[in-house]
């Protein structure tokens, strides 16, 4: 199964679930080489993290984070379950990589994770000053099977704590640029939406296209399955429908006026 959280500017959050896999040894991260707008925050010792899930099982090879300043004491990288159980921890020396820039610390052994399960990747920096972009996870970010979900869909994302402990606080849907290096057990089914965050007026006409959905396997194989709605969020009380690869305003539904300035959740399932 594959889940992706997409928030539309109208205020609709799409949680996408997809089934199927093809064997692959590709390793992935969430944010790639993204560069923060604000690479340096305050100077308090802090643990910064991100909630994430994968659409398919695999292993976490290590933690990635955007390092703005050098910490003479080094860093601590952790992987937690959603309830705060530590699944793995390792330390990193002060490092010699570029500043600012992405750093990586590998776990002594890969840590297995389950599909469609929320985890928290985090790192502790004794000198603080990590990257911080307010509202950077308002809409969530997805790359292949990996998703850092929209903050509003998971009770807050990213997360922090002002010491070396489980990060369980959130503020302004901030992105602290904490990431993972993930090795999936198979290729991912990738969903792309065009436009990714469309503006949907409350008076949208019935049958108008909200977004066009393209589905492909990450190894280049074509997706030949079907798209449909499913629990837990279904199709927002029949407001939306799927026509081919288009997500549309349901011709038989009440329209969108009742959802103006709200966040709605819609689950889309792709079946191969």
Backbone as a ProteinNet text record, in pm:
[ID]
protein_1_A
[PRIMARY]
XXXXXXXXXXXXXXXXXXXXXXXXXXXXXXXXXXXXXXXXXXXXXXXXXXXXXXXXXXXXXXXXXXXXXXXXXXXXXXXXXXXXXXXXXXXXXXXXXXXXXXXXXXXXXXXXXXXXXXXXXXXXXXXXXXXXXXXXXXXXXXXXXXXXXXXXXXXXXXXXXXXXXXXXXXXXXXXXXXXXXXXXXXXXXXXXXXXXXXXXXXXXXXXXXXXXXXXXXXXXXXXXXXXXXXXXXXXXXXXXXXXXXXXXXXXXXXXXXXXXXXXXXXXXXXXX
[TERTIARY]
83.7	0	87.5	38.8	114	26.4	77	-1	72.6	-1.9	50.6	-47.6	1.7	-84.2	-63.6	-170.2	-166.1	-272.8	-232.4	-328.8	-346.6	-470.1	-499.8	-523.4	-497.4	-509.1	-650.4	-747.7	-885.5	-901.3	-814.6	-821.3	-863.3	-829.8	-864.2	-735.3	-732.8	-615.7	-644.1	-560.4	-577.4	-480.8	-532.1	-449	-462.7	-354.3	-362.2	-302.4	-374.4	-325.6	-317.7	-205.3	-181.8	-128.3	-170.8	-125.4	-42.9	56.8	137	282.4	372.7	515.9	587.5	704.3	792.4	931.7	1007.6	1136.8	1232.7	1303.5	1401.4	1491.1	1615.7	1709.1	1735.4	1651.2	1671.4	1660.3	1747.5	1736.5	1687.3	1606.7	1535.4	1540.8	1517	1496.6	1371.6	1328.9	1207	1235	1335.5	1356.9	1467.7	1541.9	1647.2	1749.6	1776.6	1875.2	1809.6	1688.3	1619	1702.9	1693.3	1769.6	1672.6	1692.5	1601.6	1608.1	1496.7	1498	1565.7	1553	1613.8	1703.6	1830.1	1915.6	1961.1	1946	1995.7	1886.3	1854.8	1757.1	1831.7	1765.1	1826.3	1937.2	2005.8	2122.4	2098.3	1975.2	1944.8	1966.4	2018.5	2030.3	1891.9	1877.8	1743.7	1747.6	1640.2	1615.3	1510.6	1542.4	1452	1413.8	1288.6	1245.5	1134.1	1095.7	988.2	910.6	778.2	694.7	690.1	699.4	698	640.8	603.3	567	611.3	607.2	638.1	520.3	498.5	389.8	422.1	546.7	586.6	693.9	708.4	809.4	949.9	1044.7	1184.3	1268.2	1383.9	1473.2	1521	1539.7	1600.3	1750	1826.7	1971.6	2037.6	1977.4	2037.3	1947.2	1993.2	1923.9	2001.5	1929.1	1987	1934	2014.8	1966.3	2049.2	1987	2055.1	2128.4	2261.1	2347.4	2389.4	2352	2384.3	2516	2544.6	2667.1	2732.3	2857.4	2930.1	2906.8	2879.9	2867	2993.2	3075.3	3198.3	3171.6	3053.1	3019.1	2960.4	2939.9	2880.1	2728.3	2664.7	2519.5	2473.8	2345.9	2284.4	2165.5	2158.8	2048.8	1962.9	1829.9	1736.9	1623.3	1570.3	1447.4	1350.1	1228.9	1126.6	1002	925.9	788.3	703.3	579.3	492.6	466	471.5	444.2	568.1	681.4	801.9	898.6	868.5	962.4	1082.9	1203.3	1323.1	1353.7	1367.5	1395.9	1542.8	1613.2	1755.9	1817.5	1945.1	2015.5	2162.1	2223.4	2366.4	2421.1	2550.3	2613.3	2692.9	2714.4	2791.1	2895.1	3016.5	3123.4	3090.3	3165.6	3137.3	3125.9	3196.6	3178	3266.8	3289.4	3374.4	3306.8	3177.1	3104.9	3083.7	3025.7	3004.5	2907.4	2934.2	2846.5	2803.5	2673.2	2566.2	2552.1	2485.4	2464.7	2407.5	2365.7	2308.6	2417.4	2386.4	2475	2400	2474.6	2413.1	2488.9	2415.5	2474.3	2401.1	2474.7	2416	2400.6	2294.9	2278.8	2374.6	2417.3	2508.1	2451.2	2319.4	2249.8	2120.5	2078	1950.5	1835.5	1740.9	1627	1502.4	1438	1319.3	1199.8	1120.3	995.2	882.3	761.4	642.2	578.1	498.5	427.3	314.2	284.6	170	169.3	286.9	304.6	384.9	339.3	406.8	529.3	641.7	766.5	815.1	912.7	972.6	1123.4	1179.8	1325.1	1370.5	1479	1519.7	1671.4	1721	1861.1	1871.4	1969.6	1995.9	2124.3	2115.9	2233.3	2255.5	2366.9	2389.7	2398.5	2432.4	2443.9	2322.9	2224.1	2104.8	2135.8	2064.3	2087.7	2060.9	1962.7	1924.5	1838.6	1813	1728.8	1585.3	1515.2	1377.6	1302.8	1203.6	1114.3	971.8	917.8	779.4	684.7	583.8	478.2	531.6	654.2	712.7	647.5	573.8	503.7	352.4	305.5	161.1	94.6	159.1	102.8	165.2	269.9	337.7	426.5	514.2	607.4	612.5	610.7	618.4	724.7	801.8	895.5	885.3	829.6	811.2	726.6	773.3	692.5	696.1	787.4	804.5	717.4	655.8	573.5	602.8	631.6	624.4	488	390.2	251.5	227.6	121.8	80.4	59.2	104	100.5	-38.8	-139.6	-275.6	-333.2	-273.2	-325.4	-272.9	-165.6	-103.2	-82.3	-159	-147.3	-18.4	37.9	159.8	279.4	347.7	468.7	543.3	677.9	777.4	766	860.6	854.4	988.8	985.5	1108.7	1094.6	1208.6	1212.2	1345.1	1340.3	1461	1548.6	1588.4	1693.9	1708.2	1787.3	1808.6	1701.9	1581.9	1470.6	1370.2	1268.1	1167.5	1102.7	1107	1048.4	897.9	822.1	676.9	605.4	678.4	617.8	621.1	527.5	528.3	486	525.3	493.5	491.5	382.2	370.4	402.2	372.9	393.2	534.8	631.8	767.8	840.3	919.7	1008.4	1147.9	1199.9	1334	1437.3	1396.5	1486.2	1560.8	1480.3	1528.8	1472.7	1552.9	1517.2	1569.7	1539.7	1587.4	1652.9	1734	1782.2	1713	1624.4	1533	1559	1565.1	1578.8	1449.6	1365.8	1239	1262.5	1166.7	1175.7	1133.7	1069.9	1028	1013.2	992.6	974.7	845.2	843.8	728.3	636.2	508.1	412	404.3	440	451.4	328.2	262.1	148.7	191.8	163.6	186.7	54	35.6	-87.7	-56.6	-137.4	-118.3	-248.9	-249.3	-139.4	-128	-10.7	5.6	-79	-102.6	-184	-281	-381.4	-471	-558.7	-597.8	-692.9	-833.2	-919.8	-1053.6	-1155.2	-1219.3	-1317.7	-1440.5	-1505.7	-1623.8	-1737.1	-1737	-1843	-1798.2	-1701.9	-1654.8	-1772.7	-1777.3	-1888.7	-1876.1	-1990.8	-1991	-1922.6	-1837.5	-1764	-1631.9	-1599.1	-1471.4	-1357.7	-1241.7	-1127.7	-1053.1	-1036.2	-957.6	-809.1	-773.9	-634.8	-631.6	-529.5	-504.8	-401	-429.5	-343.5	-270.6	-138.2	-60.7	10.5	-1.7	57.8	158.3	280.9	386	468.6	527.2	620.6	756.3	826.6	953.5	1062.3	1046.5	1145.5	1111.2	1008.8	970.7	860.2	821.1	713	580.5	494.6	366	271.3	190.1	83.9	-40.7	-94.5	-208.7	-333.2	-327.2	-438.7	-543.4	-618.1	-729.6	-718.6	-780.8	-787.7	-930.2	-943.1	-1076.1	-1066.5	-1181.2	-1186.1	-1197.3	-1148.2	-1158.9	-1147.4	-1191.1	-1172.5	-1022.4	-979.5	-1065.8	-1136.6	-1094.2	-1153.7	-1247.5	-1251.4	-1341.8	-1331.1	-1442.9	-1438.1	-1511.3	-1497.2	-1555.1	-1704.6	-1775.1	-1921.2	-1971	-1899.2	-1937.5	-1922.1	-1845.9	-1818.9	-1729.3	-1639.3	-1545.8	-1573.3	-1529.1	-1538.2	-1410.2	-1385	-1270.8	-1323.2	-1275.9	-1311.1	-1182.4	-1154	-1025.4	-912.9	-823.4	-715.7	-743.2	-866	-901.6	-978.9	-940.2	-1018.6	-1109	-1239.7	-1333.7	-1433	-1501.9	-1614.8	-1730.1	-1781.5	-1880	-2006.7	-2043	-2165.3	-2291.1	-2291.7	-2410.3	-2398.5	-2287.2	-2265	-2313.7	-2298	-2350.7	-2258.9	-2146.6	-2051.9	-1960.2	-1882.6	-1779.7	-1810.7	-1922.6	-1947	-1942.5	-1986.8	-1991	-1850.8	-1752.1	-1616.9	-1525.3	-1577.4	-1492.8	-1417.7	-1286.4	-1199.9	-1191.3	-1209.5	-1192.5	-1089.9	-1043.1	-953.5	-1031.6	-1040.6	-1110.7	-1009.7	-1042.8	-954.5	-1019.5	-944	-992.8	-888	-929.8	-837.8	-856.1	-747.9	-748.6	-665.1	-719.1	-650.1	-621.5	-496.8	-459.3	-437.8	-505.4	-497.7	-440.8	-333	-269.2	-335.5
-119.2	0	124.8	230.6	355.4	470.5	554.4	668.4	797.5	895.3	1028.1	1131.1	1231.4	1338.7	1460.8	1508.9	1626.2	1723.9	1844.6	1948.9	2042.9	2067.1	2162.7	2299.6	2404.3	2539.4	2572.6	2503.3	2520.4	2470.8	2376.5	2322	2177.6	2101.2	1960.3	1880.6	1787.2	1703.1	1566.6	1525.2	1394.8	1296	1186.9	1079.3	964.2	933.7	837.4	705	596.6	463	381.3	314.5	242.5	103.4	3.7	-132.1	-184.3	-272.2	-334.7	-299.4	-384.1	-354.1	-435.2	-386.1	-454.4	-450.8	-559.6	-567.8	-459.6	-399.2	-295.2	-276.8	-236.3	-212.4	-63.3	21.2	164.1	215.1	311	377.1	519.2	569.3	694.4	780	909.9	1003	1084.6	1164.3	1242.9	1375.1	1447.6	1584.6	1600.6	1493	1502.7	1608.2	1697.5	1803.6	1939.3	1938.7	2064.6	2153.7	2283	2381.2	2465.3	2474.9	2554.1	2703.1	2771.3	2916.6	2977.9	2909.9	2957.1	2846.6	2842.3	2731.1	2735.3	2848.2	2858.6	2911.4	2833.8	2876	2917.2	2910.2	2956.3	2861.6	2900.8	2826.9	2738.5	2690.7	2602.1	2456.6	2376	2233	2175.9	2104.5	2065.6	1936.1	1860.4	1745.9	1786.9	1769.1	1804.1	1676.7	1671.1	1549.4	1569.7	1460.1	1460.3	1329.6	1339.4	1220.9	1177.2	1046.6	996.8	857.1	813.4	674.4	633	504.2	447.5	364.7	365	286.5	138.8	104.1	-35	-63	-189.2	-219.8	-201.9	-191.4	-175.3	-153.4	-91	-66.1	78.6	134.4	265.4	244.9	294	277.4	382.5	502.6	609.3	731.2	835.2	962.3	1069.3	1152	1267.1	1394.2	1498.3	1626.6	1738.7	1853.8	1970.7	2041	2040.7	2093.9	2236.1	2329.5	2469.7	2511.1	2456.1	2491.3	2364.1	2373	2258.7	2246.5	2124.9	2097.4	2027.4	2091.7	2026.9	1896.8	1882.7	1761	1652.1	1680.8	1583.5	1586.9	1477.1	1470.1	1330.1	1317.2	1187.4	1171.3	1061	1033.7	921.5	939.4	843	811.7	691.5	652.4	603.8	662.6	629	574.9	495.8	467.2	587.3	589.4	704.3	726	619	632.5	667.6	690.1	730.9	619	496.3	385.5	403.4	402	416.6	285.9	294.1	176.6	165.6	277.6	276.5	411.4	411.9	536.4	519.4	625.3	622.8	764.3	776.9	907.8	942	1070	1119.9	1218.4	1207.1	1299.7	1439.4	1541.9	1677.8	1688.7	1605.1	1600.1	1697.1	1664.8	1748.1	1783.7	1757.5	1786.6	1935.3	1974.8	2117.1	2181.1	2305.1	2384.6	2510.5	2537.7	2443.9	2333.6	2226	2116.9	1994.2	1899.1	1774.5	1684	1623.9	1528.3	1396.3	1288.5	1156.6	1077.6	1011.5	918.7	785.9	679.2	547.1	474.4	396.2	309	189.9	133	16.9	-97.1	-116.2	-215.8	-153.9	-185.7	-132.8	-169	-76.8	-96.5	-121.2	-235.8	-263.4	-179.1	-134.4	-64.2	-127.9	-110.8	-165.7	-61.2	-108.1	-17.2	52.5	177.4	253	266.4	287	302	428.4	510.5	636.9	615.8	674.1	674.2	818.9	838.7	970.8	958.3	1029	1039.3	1168.4	1163.1	1280.3	1284	1402.8	1415.5	1520.1	1499	1590.7	1666.7	1799.6	1885	1967.4	1947.7	2020.4	2171.1	2219.8	2364.7	2423	2338.4	2387.2	2441.2	2547.6	2619.1	2533.1	2443.6	2364	2442.8	2383.9	2448.9	2458.7	2562.3	2583.7	2667.3	2607	2679.1	2666.2	2775.6	2775	2740.5	2659.9	2617.8	2530.2	2480.5	2398.4	2262.6	2215.9	2088.2	2105.2	2223.7	2246.5	2150.1	2125.8	2039.6	1900.6	1877.3	1749.2	1737.5	1636.7	1611.5	1461.9	1420.7	1279.6	1258.4	1153.3	1108.5	957.3	907.1	763.2	709.6	605.9	548.5	629.4	725.6	799.5	924.4	948.2	1067	1128.4	1258.3	1338.8	1404.7	1355.8	1397.8	1542.5	1597.8	1732.9	1742.3	1851.1	1867.7	1848	1903.8	1894.8	1755.5	1664	1528.5	1436.2	1477.7	1388.8	1456	1559	1624.7	1701.2	1750.8	1830.3	1760.8	1831.7	1782.3	1906.1	1926.5	1852.4	1872.3	1805	1795.2	1831.4	1868.9	1909.7	1889.5	1891.8	1893.8	1955	2044	2116.4	2036.5	1919.4	1839.3	1713.9	1619.9	1496.3	1395.5	1409.2	1321.8	1318.4	1238	1217.7	1350.2	1389	1516.7	1504.3	1564.8	1551.8	1685.9	1793.2	1925.1	1965.3	2050.9	2102.7	2247.8	2321.5	2464	2510.2	2567.8	2631.2	2536.7	2407.5	2310.1	2320.4	2340.8	2372	2250.3	2274.1	2172.9	2197.2	2099.7	2111.2	2037.3	1988.7	1923.7	1806.2	1718.3	1589.6	1484.6	1385.1	1294.4	1155.6	1060.9	923.8	877.7	774.8	700.1	565.2	540.2	425.6	332.3	202.6	100.6	20.4	41.7	-32.3	-175.7	-261.1	-399.1	-414.5	-314.2	-319	-180	-169.9	-39.1	24.9	157	230.8	271.4	277.4	335.1	484.3	566.6	710.4	779	861.3	941.2	1086.3	1144.7	1286.9	1354.6	1473.5	1550.1	1679	1712	1833.8	1913.4	2033.4	2092.8	2027.9	2036.3	1968.9	2029	2160.2	2226.8	2323.2	2271.9	2359.6	2443.8	2557.5	2642.8	2605.2	2573.3	2525.9	2625	2704.4	2800.4	2728.5	2791.6	2731.6	2713.1	2791.3	2779	2698.5	2607.9	2524.3	2450.1	2449.8	2384.2	2233	2164.4	2019.5	1960.2	1860.9	1797	1862.8	1976.1	2041.6	1960.2	1963.3	1881.4	1949.9	1878.8	1926.7	1904.9	1786.1	1753.4	1633.2	1626.2	1509	1421.9	1293.9	1200.5	1112	1110	1016.7	919.3	789.9	685	605.5	593.8	515.1	443.7	330.8	263	332.1	332.9	404.7	343.5	218.5	158.4	179.2	260.7	291.2	204.8	100.1	13.4	88	67.2	138.7	84.8	173.1	132.8	105.2	-13.6	-54.6	-80.5	-40.3	-67.9	41.3	50.9	145.1	229.4	347.5	436.9	437.9	440.6	442.4	505.5	527.5	579.4	464	486.9	385.4	451.7	385.3	438.4	453.3	531.3	583.7	714.4	788.5	919.7	921.6	813.6	800.7	920.1	967.4	1075.2	1199.6	1229.2	1349.9	1358.1	1252.5	1253.7	1268.2	1208.5	1208.2	1344.6	1435	1562.9	1542.9	1440.9	1417.6	1284.3	1274.1	1150	1135.5	1014.9	988.2	952.5	1023.1	994.8	968.9	841.2	807.7	840.7	931.9	977.7	1116.4	1161.1	1293.4	1284.5	1368	1388.2	1507.7	1486.8	1590.3	1622.1	1735.4	1767.2	1676.7	1601	1498.3	1558.3	1516	1568.3	1543.1	1439.3	1409.7	1459.9	1526.1	1573.2	1714.3	1765.4	1897.4	2012.7	1985.3	2092.3	2118.7	2225.1	2249.3	2363.8	2429.9	2550.3	2521	2402.8	2371.4	2348.1	2322.7	2293.3	2415.4	2530.4	2648.3	2676	2700.2	2734.9	2624.7	2501.3	2387.8	2291.8	2197.8	2092.7	1963	1903	1776.8	1668.9	1543	1429.9	1335.6	1295.4	1203.2	1094.5	969.6	857.1	800.4	791.5	730.6	604.3	495.4	366.4	331.3	295	244.8	94.1	18.9	-126.9	-175.5	-252.6	-304.1	-435
0	0	0	-64.3	-75	-31	59.5	106.2	75.5	33.3	4.1	55.7	127.2	173.9	86.5	27.4	-59.1	-13.6	22.7	58.7	-59.2	-97.1	-201.9	-139.6	-214.2	-160.2	-116.7	-173.6	-128.5	14.5	54.3	188.5	192.5	88.8	86.3	101.8	193.9	213.5	153.7	60.5	-2.5	59.8	115.8	167	69.9	-0.7	-110.1	-67	-88	-55.4	-183	-202.5	-327.4	-297.3	-371.9	-351	-467.2	-435.7	-538.8	-527.7	-580.2	-578	-684.7	-723.6	-817.7	-757.1	-764.4	-695.8	-743	-645.1	-675.3	-556	-575.8	-466.9	-448.6	-502.8	-497.6	-355.5	-317.7	-188.5	-211	-118.5	-138.1	-13	-32.8	77.6	47.7	145.4	128.2	57.6	106.7	61.5	-42.2	-72.1	-172.6	-136.4	-230.3	-208	-185	-131.2	-103.1	-12	-34	43.9	126.3	258	341.9	308.7	327	317.9	439.2	554.9	679.6	734.7	693.5	733.4	878	948.9	1086.3	1177.5	1284.4	1383.8	1511	1627.2	1752	1798.3	1905.4	1952	2072.2	2092.1	2204.1	2163.6	2256.3	2230.7	2201.4	2090.6	2047	1966.9	1978.9	1892.5	1790.3	1663.5	1554.3	1478.9	1432.4	1365.9	1266.9	1202.9	1104.2	1116.3	1110.9	1100.8	954.6	932.8	795.1	793.4	673.6	652.2	513.7	489.2	357.8	311.2	181.4	124.4	120.4	140.2	131.8	235.9	275.7	376.5	320.3	409.5	370.7	493.6	476.3	588.6	587	705.4	721.2	741.1	646	651.4	740	746	824.4	827	894.8	906.4	830.3	756.3	687.9	753.4	758.4	808.3	747.9	737	680.8	793.2	785.3	891.2	856.3	941.7	915.7	978.8	1097.1	1169.9	1221.8	1257.5	1310.7	1460	1506.1	1648.4	1696.8	1779	1827.1	1901.6	1960.9	2034.4	1946.5	1819.4	1730.5	1735.3	1691.4	1678.6	1717.9	1748	1775.6	1682.2	1609.5	1516.9	1572.2	1566.5	1625.2	1529.8	1543.4	1475.1	1581.2	1582.6	1680.6	1611.8	1686.8	1647.2	1684.7	1639.5	1663.8	1812	1893.1	2036.2	2117.4	2050.2	2119.6	2152.1	2112.5	2133.6	2042.1	2100.5	2018.8	1947.2	1815.2	1733.4	1697.2	1704	1672.7	1701	1737.2	1767	1733.5	1684.9	1656.5	1667.3	1682.9	1697.4	1572.7	1553.1	1440.3	1492.4	1444.7	1480.8	1427.8	1471.5	1423.2	1272.7	1199	1054.4	979.3	854.4	768.9	637.9	629.2	506.2	488.3	375.3	346.5	444.8	477.7	564.2	490.7	481.7	519.7	416.2	452.3	357.2	425.2	343.5	394	449.9	564.5	629.5	645.1	656.7	673.5	778.2	866	962.1	948.9	928.1	907.5	1040.5	1051.7	1166.9	1154.5	1267.1	1260.1	1176.2	1183.6	1101.9	1051.1	929	878.2	970.8	984.2	1073.9	989.6	1002.8	920.6	964.2	867.1	896.5	816.9	867.9	803.9	713.1	620.1	530.8	604.4	561.5	610.5	762.3	819	963.1	988.1	1082.7	1109.3	1197	1155.4	1230.9	1243.5	1330.8	1346.9	1334.8	1238.2	1222	1287.5	1364.4	1440.8	1457.7	1489.8	1530.1	1640	1728.5	1839.1	1810.5	1823.8	1804.4	1931.9	2002.9	2128.4	2112.1	1992.6	1973.6	1900.9	1870.8	1802.9	1665.4	1627.6	1502.1	1378.8	1389.7	1274.1	1178.1	1061.9	961.2	1010.1	963.2	1008.4	905.5	841.8	750.8	802.3	856.1	903.9	789.1	818.6	725.4	611.6	626.3	520.2	503.7	606.9	596.2	602.6	565.8	560.4	463.2	348.7	246	243.2	320.6	315.1	192.9	195.2	85.9	61.1	-66	-102.7	-208.6	-192.8	-295.2	-304.2	-413.3	-427.5	-313.6	-242.9	-135.2	-6.6	4.8	129.9	133.8	248.1	267.7	403.3	404.2	525.7	520.5	597.3	578.1	616.2	560.9	596	746.1	803.6	948.7	1005.8	939.4	989.5	987.4	909.1	898.4	1007.1	1079.7	1177.5	1312.9	1341	1470.3	1489.4	1378.6	1384.6	1323.2	1232.9	1167.2	1118.9	1127.6	1200.4	1351.7	1416.6	1561.2	1622.8	1751.6	1819.5	1969.7	2040	2186.8	2227.7	2326.5	2365.7	2462.1	2422.2	2485.1	2400.1	2448.2	2373.6	2413.6	2357.1	2391.5	2276.6	2294.5	2190.9	2152	2025.5	1983.5	1965.6	2056.2	2052.5	2048.8	2018	2002.1	1854.9	1815.5	1679.3	1682.5	1579.9	1573.7	1429.3	1386.2	1255	1138.8	1154.7	1045.7	989	1076.7	1032.2	976.1	873.7	818.6	872.8	948.2	1004.5	920	805	709.4	773.2	834.7	883.6	789.5	755.7	647.2	679.8	593	608.3	478.9	490.1	374.6	381.1	284.6	289.4	173.2	202.9	99.9	94.2	-7.4	-15.8	-59.7	-28.8	-72.5	-217.6	-274.4	-413.3	-468	-599.1	-660.9	-611.5	-613.7	-562.9	-677	-646.1	-739.2	-709.2	-805.1	-785.5	-842.3	-760.2	-805.3	-818.6	-931.5	-952.8	-981.7	-923.3	-941.2	-1015.4	-1110.7	-1189.1	-1190.8	-1127.2	-1050.9	-912.9	-847.3	-718.2	-607	-609.9	-508.7	-576.7	-644.1	-719.9	-628.3	-677.5	-607.8	-652.4	-557.7	-590.1	-534.4	-618	-566.5	-512.2	-414.7	-353.6	-454.3	-563.4	-663.6	-784.8	-765.4	-876.2	-938.3	-1068.8	-1137.4	-1127.1	-1124.2	-1116.2	-1238.2	-1213.8	-1321.3	-1353.7	-1291	-1318.3	-1257.8	-1322.5	-1282.5	-1168.4	-1058.7	-945.5	-972.4	-1018.7	-1049.3	-1141.8	-1224.6	-1308.8	-1240.1	-1227.4	-1154.7	-1255.3	-1248.5	-1329.7	-1236.9	-1265.7	-1183.1	-1264.8	-1214.5	-1280.3	-1174.4	-1210	-1120	-1126.3	-1013.2	-1005.8	-1093.2	-1136.6	-1225.1	-1372.3	-1399	-1536.5	-1592	-1522	-1570	-1567.1	-1665.5	-1668	-1562.1	-1506.7	-1415.7	-1498.8	-1485.2	-1566.9	-1482.7	-1354.4	-1265	-1266.3	-1158.1	-1148.7	-1021.8	-1026.6	-912.3	-858.8	-725.5	-664.6	-525.8	-461.8	-325.2	-226.9	-104.6	-0.4	135.8	243.5	378.4	407	508.5	614.1	581.6	478.5	454.8	334.7	259.9	146.6	52.6	-1	-100	-50.9	79.4	138.3	113.2	149.3	138.1	-3.4	-100.2	-241.7	-307.9	-246.3	-311.5	-433.5	-427.8	-536.9	-606.1	-729.4	-805.1	-887	-935.7	-1022.9	-1160.7	-1260.6	-1399.4	-1474.6	-1501.6	-1562.4	-1466.5	-1507.1	-1420.2	-1364.1	-1371.7	-1321.4	-1191.2	-1094.9	-974.6	-1001.8	-994.5	-1037	-925.6	-940.3	-853.7	-894.3	-800.4	-829.6	-891.2	-1012.3	-1075.7	-993.7	-909.8	-829.4	-686.3	-656.1	-520.1	-497.7	-375.4	-340.7	-379.9	-444.8	-475.4	-357.9	-366.1	-266.5	-171.6	-189.6	-109.8	39.9	82.3	224.4	282.1	194.6	239.7	235.1	198.9	185.4	315.4	302.6	415	520.2	478.1	568.2	508.5	588.9	542.2	538.3	422	403.5	364.9	396.5	367.9	269.4	170.3	68.6	49	50.8	32	-108.5	-181.3	-314.6	-309.2	-361.3	-365.6	-510.2	-537.1	-669.8	-658.9	-741.1	-739.3	-872.4	-865.7	-986.9	-1027.3
[MASK]
++++++++++++++++++++++++++++++++++++++++++++++++++++++++++++++++++++++++++++++++++++++++++++++++++++++++++++++++++++++++++++++++++++++++++++++++++++++++++++++++++++++++++++++++++++++++++++++++++++++++++++++++++++++++++++++++++++++++++++++++++++++++++++++++++++++++++++++++

